[in-house]
Amino acid sequence: MNLELKVRKAYARIADADRPEVWITLRELDDVLAEAATIDPALPLAGTLVAVKDNIDVAGLPTTAAAPSFAREPAEDSTAVARLRAAGALVLGKTNLDQFATGLVGTRSPYGAVRNAFAPDRISGGSSSGSAVAVALGFVDVALGTDTAGSGRVPAALHGLVGVKPTRGLVPATGVVPACRSLDCVTVFARDLATARRVAETMVGPDGRDPLARTDAPLPAPPARPRVAIPTPEHLTGMADGWAEAFARYVEQVRASGAEVVEVDIAPLLEAAGLLYGGAFVAERTAAVGDHIAAHADLVGTDLDPTVAAIVRAGEAVGAVDVFRDRQRVDEIAALARELLDGTAALLTPTTTGHPTLADVAAEPVAANSRLGRFTNFANLLDLASLAVPAGTVDGLPFGVMLTGPAFSDRTLAVLADRFADHGVDLLVVGAHLSGQPLNHELVAAGASLVGPAVTAPQYRLHALDTVPPKPGMVRDAGGAAIEGEVWRLPARGFGAFVAALPQPMTIGAVTLSDGRVVRGFLAEPAALAGAQEITAAGSWLAARRSESGQVVAASAG
């Protein structure tokens, strides 16, 4: 797609969605178009649209870490952003987050709680909340987050995304506001594994400035019949209704791929997880931003989030002896973890334990947050790599699993995730099933994930059908035009159920896209077009609706 057109369409999607809480700073369209005109199309990431969590520096945009009083104007890009831009990526703006990257909920920000992309009454997950939603709603191709306790993985799971948490130090943290400096990782959100890994690989390697940066040391590829560890049953209790069953289904999918599955007692790992916030390590958060919070105590409750301030200031009571005791215990647990997982290619767990509503988190902000980190908190403490991937749905909302392995197992985890995946069926939608439209929830409930915007070959006509809710009917016609829509990927099981429930006059048939791909797509029975207004000239259902109403159609999850 022409990059100027792609950028304009991205900004139109942002306007249509009406999700201002996703962004802290969105660049002016004209500035982005001017930069787009300078990008060499031969670059490996040419035209990749990126959102950046607002604790990562982007030159020319303020870095706030979701605290206006903390805002600063960086003179240069962070290393991660600089490497993406050098490869042709285009940054659209800075996204909202749990303040100072402290939280897994996405609600701890004076810029507003970031609502889930598909269920606005539920949390987005944090702290990389805006980044996940920007990808899930198709505003950008990929987004950068950070991860100390699970912030690059929990939001991925709650949106049906891939979340890459690299081995600690593989991506330099130069230009990143620290949460816990020794544990932080720059992470990637994407709608598919290949894109996520390509972006992550672009950022890897020491930069000569981050003293904790490391050189990659990839592990051997997994064997033909890998052994995969899963938690013993007692550690899978207490999750949301249906989540244990969803995890069991994914485990069977792993077995069906030829892998051997073995149970391990992960109690030591969960003990380490508890030390991240319940032990001395919280003092590293105090070291990072505690002075700022102390100096602006009068802003707690307005500029500064009270829950974040309390967590950060709790580290003031930690003594040096506490730090060394907890570090010793983490070293001991790391040794136990190596023993527990010896001979396995990865540990497979649910990514998180449930999907709270905004009201749930408001009622118990700390406890709800803690539950979300059960399977994520220990990874950075124990120097493990981790990869979150979609694994279907529960009650119509995304469910995700996580593969975790030793340092430098990043590529191994990606190979395993690809091997275990249900690669599914691509489906073009052009009307009421588009992102933010009334029937989009049916796709999400079937386990679909957004692949991205798409355009048909110039051989289709679009008509406005007299249905409830309103929807278009598309038919193939050699004298037609190109029609804009979205491609969603459904698991094979979900695709069958989705098609079986499709009402007349809609059908599913082969649709040719502008790039020559042939995918399944929504079409209408010709008889349904009698008396229907032709809207082909508008180029898309949303454009026709905007023209009809004289205003942008507001997005609303179905």
C-alpha positions as CSV (number, residue, x, y, z in Angstrom):
1,M,0.0,0.0,0.0
2,N,1.1,3.5,-0.7
3,L,2.6,4.8,2.6
4,E,0.8,8.2,2.4
5,L,-2.5,6.5,2.0
6,K,-1.7,4.0,4.8
7,V,-0.9,6.9,7.2
8,R,-4.1,8.7,6.3
9,K,-6.2,5.6,6.8
10,A,-4.5,5.0,10.2
11,Y,-5.5,8.5,11.3
12,A,-9.0,8.0,10.0
13,R,-9.3,4.8,12.1
14,I,-8.0,6.7,15.2
15,A,-10.7,9.4,14.6
16,D,-13.4,6.9,14.0
17,A,-12.6,4.9,17.1
18,D,-12.8,7.9,19.5
19,R,-10.4,6.4,22.0
20,P,-8.5,9.5,23.2
21,E,-7.3,7.7,26.4
22,V,-5.0,5.5,24.2
23,W,-2.7,8.3,23.4
24,I,-0.7,10.8,25.5
25,T,0.8,12.5,22.4
26,L,-0.4,11.8,18.9
27,R,1.8,13.4,16.2
28,E,0.2,15.8,13.7
29,L,-0.8,14.1,10.5
30,D,1.2,16.5,8.4
31,D,4.4,15.8,10.3
32,V,4.0,12.1,9.9
33,L,3.3,12.4,6.2
34,A,6.4,14.6,5.8
35,E,8.5,11.9,7.5
36,A,6.8,9.1,5.5
37,A,7.9,10.8,2.2
38,T,11.6,10.4,3.2
39,I,11.5,6.7,4.0
40,D,13.4,4.4,1.6
41,P,10.9,1.7,0.6
42,A,13.7,-0.8,0.4
43,L,14.3,-0.7,4.2
44,P,13.3,-3.9,6.1
45,L,10.6,-2.2,8.1
46,A,9.6,0.5,5.5
47,G,6.1,1.8,6.3
48,T,5.6,-0.2,9.5
49,L,3.4,2.1,11.7
50,V,4.5,2.1,15.4
51,A,3.1,3.4,18.7
52,V,5.5,3.9,21.5
53,K,4.8,3.6,25.2
54,D,5.3,7.0,26.8
55,N,8.2,5.9,29.1
56,I,10.4,5.4,26.0
57,D,12.0,8.4,24.4
58,V,11.0,9.6,20.9
59,A,12.9,12.8,19.8
60,G,10.5,15.7,19.4
61,L,7.8,14.3,21.7
62,P,7.6,14.7,25.4
63,T,8.3,11.7,27.7
64,T,5.9,11.8,30.6
65,A,5.7,8.2,32.0
66,A,2.0,9.2,32.5
67,A,2.9,11.9,35.0
68,P,2.7,15.5,33.6
69,S,5.0,16.9,36.3
70,F,7.7,14.4,35.2
71,A,7.5,15.4,31.5
72,R,10.8,16.1,29.7
73,E,11.8,16.8,26.1
74,P,14.3,14.2,24.9
75,A,16.9,15.4,22.4
76,E,17.2,12.0,20.8
77,D,15.4,8.8,20.3
78,S,15.8,5.9,22.6
79,T,18.0,3.2,21.2
80,A,15.0,0.9,20.5
81,V,13.1,3.7,18.6
82,A,16.2,4.8,16.7
83,R,16.8,1.3,15.4
84,L,13.2,0.9,14.3
85,R,13.3,4.3,12.5
86,A,16.6,3.4,10.8
87,A,14.9,0.3,9.5
88,G,12.0,2.4,8.0
89,A,9.4,2.3,10.8
90,L,7.2,5.3,11.3
91,V,6.2,6.5,14.8
92,L,2.7,7.9,15.1
93,G,2.8,8.8,18.8
94,K,3.2,8.0,22.5
95,T,0.7,5.8,24.3
96,N,-0.8,5.9,27.7
97,L,0.4,3.6,30.5
98,D,0.1,2.8,34.2
99,Q,2.1,5.7,35.7
100,F,5.8,5.0,35.9
101,A,5.1,1.6,34.5
102,T,3.8,0.5,37.9
103,G,0.8,-1.8,37.4
104,L,-0.8,-4.5,35.3
105,V,-4.2,-2.9,34.9
106,G,-4.0,0.1,32.6
107,T,-6.1,2.3,34.9
108,R,-3.4,4.2,36.9
109,S,-3.0,7.3,34.8
110,P,-4.1,10.9,35.0
111,Y,-4.6,10.7,31.2
112,G,-7.5,8.3,31.9
113,A,-8.0,4.5,32.3
114,V,-7.4,2.7,29.0
115,R,-10.4,0.6,28.2
116,N,-10.2,-2.8,26.6
117,A,-10.4,-2.7,22.8
118,F,-13.3,-5.2,22.7
119,A,-15.1,-4.7,26.0
120,P,-14.9,-1.1,27.2
121,D,-16.2,-2.0,30.7
122,R,-13.0,-4.2,31.2
123,I,-9.4,-3.3,31.7
124,S,-6.9,-3.2,28.9
125,G,-4.1,-4.6,31.1
126,G,-1.0,-2.7,31.8
127,S,1.3,-1.1,32.2
128,S,1.6,-1.0,28.4
129,S,-2.1,-0.3,28.1
130,G,-2.3,2.2,25.2
131,S,0.3,0.3,23.2
132,A,-1.8,-2.9,23.3
133,V,-5.0,-1.2,22.4
134,A,-3.4,0.8,19.6
135,V,-2.4,-2.5,17.9
136,A,-5.7,-4.3,18.8
137,L,-7.8,-1.6,17.1
138,G,-5.5,-1.5,14.0
139,F,-4.2,2.0,14.5
140,V,-0.6,0.7,14.1
141,D,1.1,-2.4,13.0
142,V,3.2,-2.8,16.1
143,A,3.8,-1.0,19.4
144,L,6.6,-0.8,21.9
145,G,6.0,-1.5,25.6
146,T,8.1,-2.3,28.6
147,D,8.0,-5.2,31.0
148,T,9.1,-5.6,34.5
149,A,6.4,-7.7,36.0
150,G,4.4,-8.6,32.9
151,S,3.5,-5.3,31.3
152,G,4.4,-6.5,27.9
153,R,2.4,-9.8,28.2
154,V,-0.8,-9.3,30.2
155,P,-2.2,-6.6,27.8
156,A,-1.3,-8.9,24.9
157,A,-3.3,-11.7,26.4
158,L,-6.3,-9.5,27.0
159,H,-6.4,-8.4,23.4
160,G,-5.5,-11.6,21.4
161,L,-2.0,-10.2,20.5
162,V,1.5,-11.5,20.5
163,G,3.7,-10.0,23.2
164,V,7.4,-10.5,23.0
165,K,9.4,-10.1,26.3
166,P,13.0,-10.6,25.3
167,T,15.8,-11.9,27.4
168,R,16.8,-9.1,29.8
169,G,19.3,-6.7,28.3
170,L,19.0,-8.0,24.7
171,V,17.3,-4.7,23.7
172,P,19.2,-1.8,25.3
173,A,17.1,0.4,27.7
174,T,18.9,3.6,26.8
175,G,16.3,6.3,26.7
176,V,13.7,4.3,28.8
177,V,12.4,5.8,32.1
178,P,13.3,3.0,34.5
179,A,10.7,1.2,36.7
180,C,13.2,-1.4,38.1
181,R,16.4,-0.6,36.2
182,S,18.0,-4.1,36.6
183,L,14.8,-5.9,35.5
184,D,13.2,-3.8,32.8
185,C,12.8,-5.0,29.2
186,V,11.6,-3.2,26.0
187,T,8.8,-5.3,24.5
188,V,6.8,-5.7,21.3
189,F,3.1,-6.0,20.6
190,A,1.9,-7.2,17.2
191,R,-1.0,-9.1,15.7
192,D,1.1,-11.9,14.4
193,L,4.3,-13.7,15.6
194,A,6.4,-13.1,12.5
195,T,5.9,-9.3,12.7
196,A,6.6,-9.3,16.4
197,R,9.8,-11.2,16.1
198,R,11.0,-9.2,13.1
199,V,10.6,-6.0,15.1
200,A,12.2,-7.4,18.2
201,E,15.2,-8.7,16.2
202,T,15.7,-5.2,14.8
203,M,16.3,-3.7,18.2
204,V,18.7,-6.4,19.6
205,G,22.3,-5.8,20.5
206,P,24.5,-3.6,22.8
207,D,24.6,0.1,22.0
208,G,27.7,1.0,24.0
209,R,25.6,3.1,26.4
210,D,23.4,0.8,28.4
211,P,25.7,-1.0,30.9
212,L,23.2,-3.8,31.3
213,A,22.9,-4.6,27.6
214,R,23.9,-8.1,26.5
215,T,25.0,-9.8,23.3
216,D,22.6,-12.5,22.0
217,A,23.6,-16.1,22.6
218,P,20.9,-18.1,20.9
219,L,20.2,-21.6,22.2
220,P,19.8,-24.6,19.9
221,A,16.5,-25.2,18.0
222,P,14.0,-27.3,19.9
223,P,14.0,-31.1,19.1
224,A,11.4,-32.7,16.9
225,R,9.6,-33.9,20.0
226,P,10.1,-31.2,22.6
227,R,9.2,-31.6,26.2
228,V,7.0,-28.8,27.5
229,A,6.4,-28.2,31.2
230,I,3.1,-27.1,32.6
231,P,2.1,-26.3,36.2
232,T,0.7,-29.0,38.5
233,P,-3.1,-28.6,38.9
234,E,-3.0,-26.8,42.3
235,H,-1.3,-23.8,40.6
236,L,-4.0,-23.5,38.0
237,T,-6.8,-22.9,40.5
238,G,-8.4,-19.6,41.3
239,M,-8.5,-18.4,37.7
240,A,-11.6,-16.8,36.0
241,D,-14.4,-19.2,35.1
242,G,-13.5,-21.1,31.9
243,W,-9.8,-20.2,31.9
244,A,-8.5,-23.5,33.3
245,E,-10.5,-25.3,30.7
246,A,-9.2,-23.0,27.9
247,F,-5.7,-23.7,29.1
248,A,-6.4,-27.5,29.1
249,R,-7.6,-27.2,25.5
250,Y,-4.4,-25.5,24.5
251,V,-2.3,-28.1,26.2
252,E,-4.1,-30.8,24.1
253,Q,-3.2,-28.7,21.1
254,V,0.4,-28.8,22.1
255,R,0.2,-32.6,22.6
256,A,-1.4,-33.0,19.2
257,S,1.6,-31.2,17.6
258,G,3.8,-34.0,18.8
259,A,5.3,-32.4,22.0
260,E,5.6,-34.3,25.3
261,V,3.9,-32.5,28.2
262,V,5.1,-32.9,31.7
263,E,3.8,-31.4,35.0
264,V,6.2,-29.5,37.3
265,D,5.6,-27.9,40.7
266,I,6.2,-24.2,40.0
267,A,5.8,-23.2,43.7
268,P,9.4,-21.8,43.8
269,L,8.7,-19.6,40.8
270,L,5.6,-18.3,42.4
271,E,7.6,-17.5,45.5
272,A,9.9,-15.4,43.4
273,A,6.9,-13.7,41.8
274,G,5.8,-12.6,45.3
275,L,9.2,-11.0,45.9
276,L,8.8,-8.5,43.1
277,Y,6.3,-6.3,44.9
278,G,6.2,-8.0,48.3
279,G,9.9,-7.9,49.0
280,A,12.9,-5.6,48.8
281,F,12.9,-5.3,45.0
282,V,10.3,-2.5,45.3
283,A,13.1,-0.3,46.5
284,E,14.5,-0.2,43.0
285,R,11.3,1.5,41.9
286,T,11.9,4.0,44.7
287,A,15.4,4.6,43.4
288,A,14.0,5.2,39.9
289,V,11.3,7.8,40.6
290,G,10.9,8.0,44.4
291,D,12.6,11.4,44.6
292,H,10.2,12.9,42.1
293,I,7.1,11.6,44.0
294,A,8.5,12.8,47.3
295,A,9.2,16.3,45.8
296,H,5.7,16.5,44.4
297,A,3.7,14.9,47.3
298,D,1.1,17.7,47.0
299,L,0.2,16.3,43.5
300,V,-0.7,12.9,44.8
301,G,-4.4,12.4,43.8
302,T,-4.2,14.7,40.8
303,D,-1.0,14.5,38.7
304,L,0.4,11.5,40.6
305,D,-1.6,8.3,41.0
306,P,-2.2,7.5,44.7
307,T,-1.7,3.7,44.3
308,V,1.5,4.2,42.3
309,A,2.8,6.7,44.8
310,A,2.1,4.3,47.7
311,I,3.9,1.4,45.9
312,V,6.9,3.5,45.0
313,R,7.3,5.1,48.4
314,A,7.0,1.7,50.2
315,G,10.6,1.1,49.1
316,E,11.8,3.8,51.5
317,A,11.3,1.4,54.3
318,V,13.5,-1.3,52.7
319,G,17.0,-1.7,54.3
320,A,20.2,-2.9,52.7
321,V,20.1,-6.2,54.5
322,D,16.6,-6.8,53.1
323,V,17.9,-6.3,49.6
324,F,20.7,-8.8,50.0
325,R,18.5,-11.4,51.6
326,D,16.0,-11.2,48.8
327,R,18.7,-11.3,46.2
328,Q,20.2,-14.4,47.8
329,R,16.7,-16.0,47.8
330,V,16.2,-15.2,44.1
331,D,19.5,-16.7,43.3
332,E,18.5,-19.9,45.1
333,I,15.1,-20.0,43.3
334,A,16.8,-19.5,40.0
335,A,18.9,-22.6,40.6
336,L,15.7,-24.5,41.6
337,A,14.1,-23.3,38.4
338,R,16.9,-24.6,36.3
339,E,16.6,-27.9,38.0
340,L,12.8,-28.0,37.6
341,L,12.9,-27.1,33.9
342,D,16.0,-29.2,33.0
343,G,15.3,-31.2,29.9
344,T,12.3,-29.1,28.8
345,A,12.1,-26.7,26.0
346,A,9.8,-24.2,27.8
347,L,7.3,-23.7,30.6
348,L,3.8,-23.2,29.3
349,T,1.3,-21.3,31.5
350,P,-1.7,-19.1,31.1
351,T,-0.5,-15.6,30.6
352,T,-2.7,-14.2,33.4
353,T,-5.5,-15.3,35.6
354,G,-8.6,-13.4,34.5
355,H,-10.0,-10.3,32.9
356,P,-11.3,-7.9,35.5
357,T,-13.8,-5.1,34.9
358,L,-12.8,-1.5,35.5
359,A,-15.1,-1.7,38.6
360,D,-13.3,-4.8,39.9
361,V,-10.0,-2.9,39.8
362,A,-11.5,0.2,41.4
363,A,-12.8,-1.9,44.2
364,E,-9.5,-3.5,45.1
365,P,-6.7,-1.9,43.0
366,V,-3.7,-3.7,44.6
367,A,-5.2,-7.2,45.0
368,A,-6.7,-7.3,41.5
369,N,-3.4,-6.2,40.1
370,S,-1.5,-8.8,42.1
371,R,-3.6,-11.7,40.7
372,L,-2.9,-10.6,37.2
373,G,0.9,-11.2,37.7
374,R,0.8,-14.7,39.1
375,F,2.5,-16.2,36.0
376,T,4.4,-13.2,34.8
377,N,6.1,-11.6,37.8
378,F,9.0,-14.1,38.2
379,A,10.4,-14.0,34.6
380,N,12.6,-11.0,34.8
381,L,13.7,-11.7,38.4
382,L,14.9,-15.2,37.3
383,D,16.4,-13.9,34.0
384,L,14.0,-15.8,31.7
385,A,12.7,-15.0,28.2
386,S,8.9,-15.1,27.6
387,L,6.5,-15.0,24.8
388,A,2.7,-14.4,25.1
389,V,0.5,-15.7,22.3
390,P,-3.3,-15.8,21.7
391,A,-5.0,-19.1,22.5
392,G,-8.7,-18.7,21.7
393,T,-11.4,-17.0,23.7
394,V,-13.4,-17.5,26.9
395,D,-16.9,-16.0,27.1
396,G,-16.3,-14.0,23.9
397,L,-13.0,-12.4,25.1
398,P,-9.4,-13.2,24.2
399,F,-7.5,-15.8,26.2
400,G,-3.7,-16.2,26.0
401,V,-0.9,-18.5,27.0
402,M,2.7,-17.9,27.6
403,L,5.9,-19.8,26.8
404,T,8.8,-19.1,29.2
405,G,12.4,-20.3,28.9
406,P,15.9,-19.6,30.0
407,A,17.9,-16.5,29.0
408,F,18.5,-16.4,25.2
409,S,15.8,-18.9,24.4
410,D,13.8,-16.2,22.6
411,R,14.0,-17.8,19.1
412,T,13.3,-21.3,20.6
413,L,10.1,-19.9,22.1
414,A,9.1,-18.4,18.8
415,V,9.6,-21.7,17.0
416,L,7.5,-23.6,19.6
417,A,4.7,-21.0,19.5
418,D,4.6,-21.3,15.7
419,R,4.6,-25.1,15.9
420,F,1.7,-25.2,18.4
421,A,-0.4,-22.5,16.8
422,D,-3.7,-23.1,15.0
423,H,-2.9,-21.0,11.9
424,G,-6.5,-20.6,11.1
425,V,-8.4,-19.0,8.3
426,D,-8.2,-15.4,7.0
427,L,-11.5,-13.7,6.5
428,L,-12.2,-10.3,4.9
429,V,-14.9,-8.3,6.5
430,V,-16.2,-5.0,5.0
431,G,-19.2,-3.9,7.2
432,A,-20.8,-4.6,10.5
433,H,-18.0,-6.9,11.6
434,L,-15.2,-4.3,11.2
435,S,-13.3,-3.1,14.3
436,G,-15.6,-1.0,16.5
437,Q,-18.8,-1.9,14.6
438,P,-21.9,-3.6,16.1
439,L,-21.1,-7.2,15.1
440,N,-17.3,-7.2,15.7
441,H,-17.9,-9.0,19.0
442,E,-19.0,-12.1,17.0
443,L,-15.5,-12.3,15.5
444,V,-13.8,-11.8,18.8
445,A,-16.0,-14.5,20.4
446,A,-15.0,-16.9,17.6
447,G,-11.4,-16.4,18.6
448,A,-10.5,-14.1,15.7
449,S,-7.6,-11.7,15.8
450,L,-7.1,-8.6,13.5
451,V,-4.5,-9.2,10.8
452,G,-5.0,-5.6,9.5
453,P,-6.6,-3.3,6.9
454,A,-7.0,-4.7,3.4
455,V,-8.4,-3.7,0.0
456,T,-10.0,-5.9,-2.6
457,A,-9.0,-6.1,-6.2
458,P,-11.0,-3.6,-8.3
459,Q,-13.8,-6.1,-9.2
460,Y,-16.5,-5.8,-6.5
461,R,-19.6,-3.7,-5.9
462,L,-21.0,-2.7,-2.5
463,H,-24.7,-2.2,-1.6
464,A,-26.4,-1.0,1.6
465,L,-28.7,-3.8,2.7
466,D,-31.9,-3.2,4.7
467,T,-30.9,-5.2,7.7
468,V,-30.7,-4.8,11.5
469,P,-28.0,-3.7,12.3
470,P,-27.3,-2.1,8.9
471,K,-24.7,-3.9,6.9
472,P,-23.4,-3.9,3.3
473,G,-23.6,-6.6,0.7
474,M,-20.6,-7.1,-1.5
475,V,-20.7,-9.0,-4.9
476,R,-18.1,-9.7,-7.5
477,D,-18.4,-7.7,-10.7
478,A,-15.8,-7.3,-13.4
479,G,-16.8,-3.6,-13.7
480,G,-16.6,-3.0,-10.0
481,A,-14.1,-1.2,-7.8
482,A,-11.7,-1.7,-4.9
483,I,-13.4,-2.0,-1.5
484,E,-11.7,-1.4,1.8
485,G,-12.1,-3.7,4.7
486,E,-10.1,-5.7,7.3
487,V,-8.7,-9.2,7.4
488,W,-9.3,-11.2,10.6
489,R,-7.8,-14.6,11.3
490,L,-10.0,-17.2,12.9
491,P,-8.9,-20.5,14.3
492,A,-10.3,-23.4,12.2
493,R,-12.7,-24.4,14.9
494,G,-14.0,-20.9,15.4
495,F,-14.3,-20.3,11.6
496,G,-16.6,-23.3,11.3
497,A,-18.9,-22.2,14.1
498,F,-18.9,-18.6,12.8
499,V,-19.9,-19.6,9.3
500,A,-22.6,-22.0,10.6
501,A,-24.2,-19.1,12.4
502,L,-24.1,-16.7,9.5
503,P,-27.7,-15.5,8.6
504,Q,-29.0,-15.0,5.1
505,P,-28.5,-13.2,2.8
506,M,-24.8,-13.3,3.7
507,T,-22.4,-15.9,2.4
508,I,-18.7,-16.7,2.6
509,G,-16.8,-17.0,-0.6
510,A,-13.3,-16.5,-2.2
511,V,-12.3,-12.8,-2.4
512,T,-9.3,-11.5,-4.3
513,L,-7.3,-8.7,-2.5
514,S,-5.4,-5.9,-4.2
515,D,-2.1,-7.7,-3.5
516,G,-3.2,-10.9,-5.3
517,R,-4.0,-12.9,-2.2
518,V,-7.2,-14.9,-2.2
519,V,-9.0,-15.1,1.2
520,R,-12.4,-16.0,2.5
521,G,-14.7,-13.0,2.6
522,F,-18.3,-11.8,3.2
523,L,-20.4,-11.7,0.1
524,A,-24.1,-11.3,-0.4
525,E,-26.6,-13.4,-2.3
526,P,-27.5,-11.5,-5.5
527,A,-31.2,-11.7,-4.7
528,A,-30.6,-9.5,-1.6
529,L,-29.5,-6.6,-3.7
530,A,-32.9,-5.9,-5.3
531,G,-33.8,-2.3,-4.3
532,A,-30.6,-1.9,-2.3
533,Q,-28.7,1.4,-2.7
534,E,-25.3,0.9,-4.4
535,I,-22.5,2.6,-2.4
536,T,-19.5,1.3,-4.4
537,A,-18.3,4.8,-5.1
538,A,-17.7,5.5,-1.4
539,G,-15.0,2.8,-1.4
540,S,-15.9,1.4,2.0
541,W,-18.8,0.8,4.3
542,L,-17.5,3.3,6.9
543,A,-17.0,6.0,4.3
544,A,-20.5,5.5,3.0
545,R,-21.9,5.7,6.6
546,R,-19.9,8.9,7.2
547,S,-21.2,10.4,4.0
548,E,-24.8,9.4,4.9
549,S,-24.7,10.9,8.4
550,G,-22.4,13.8,7.6
551,Q,-20.1,12.9,10.5
552,V,-17.6,10.3,11.6
553,V,-19.3,7.0,12.8
554,A,-18.4,6.6,16.4
555,A,-16.8,3.2,17.3
556,S,-18.5,1.1,19.8
557,A,-17.7,-2.5,20.8
558,G,-20.6,-4.8,20.1
